[in-house]
């Protein structure tokens, strides 16, 4: 039986027989079938074309900062009821095998954490739906049930590594006791701070940072990688 302890910082410490004791997950495009919760909401509100898509192009070109990019995105939703956004988030489904995978990890005493540059409305829902240990994402600001057009940035586009280090330190865990699952260059920092990096439908840019890349099949295939495989080279599973 695995034991659960609480350390000085209030984080749960999982003591079990497996080498990996914590797994960090990206949310958009990894746990969910939608690559970007931001874009999904914009498209549902008919605000993507000639609006939010232009903000993304400016950011990727280095013309505006990530903070400015998010601020412009959030400003488009000023005055929209929170319930409407939650309803749109509720349409987003999980990838095949995600629920079973997280359930198995929880049963085996492995902590599960979501680190996302996406929206906390979706990430908090995923954490609750899947029974995950902890989650960090970016927060839309609301007042009296309406969005103010402001946002609180908790996870910058290149700061997932910071959160991995912070959480590992708080739980007294080592890098080699951690794994990460993601899909894009925004997950690079997360991949670099763990002992086992797994890409689920990963972009070409992150392949050099991965131990495994999974392109086909159920998300549950990640379990075998976490349980026993720490190979140095990228393995295509298709």
C-alpha angles and dihedrals in degrees: 000000000000118000127223119210133176116227131208093275093052094252119135114249114207118206113193143139097261125094093228112066101170135031124199117206133196110220113206110069093358107061092015135050091234116086094207127019088196092057093042092057093044091052093048089052092045090242101116106081113074090355123054094014088062091053090054092050091051091051094047089049090054093243096120131028124248089252091054090045092055093042092054091047093050093046090064089064097052111138096016115131115252089228091061092055091046089052091053090048089052089064092064114100132205124247118262110279098014095115093047092047096051091044090054093048091049091049090052092051098252117144115235122205133181117213111184141165084202128093124300091221088070098032094051089049090051092048091053096041093049098037094238124173102235142349139196125191142139119287129222111217117235135183125190090352095306130104113249095205091250132113138199112221110215097157118039118204092260101030104085089103090061091056093047091053092045095050095043090051092048091051094042091239129145128233091249090058092060135080131188133203121197145129114218146048088267086070095055094099090051091050092050094054099054136068095232121039119189126186120206108200086337126192118248091249094067098045093097089060097050135093092194136017120198117196105163139029136033123334086238089080085078089071094069090049092051093044100054119346121096098155117159098222128072112260120203112216107196 
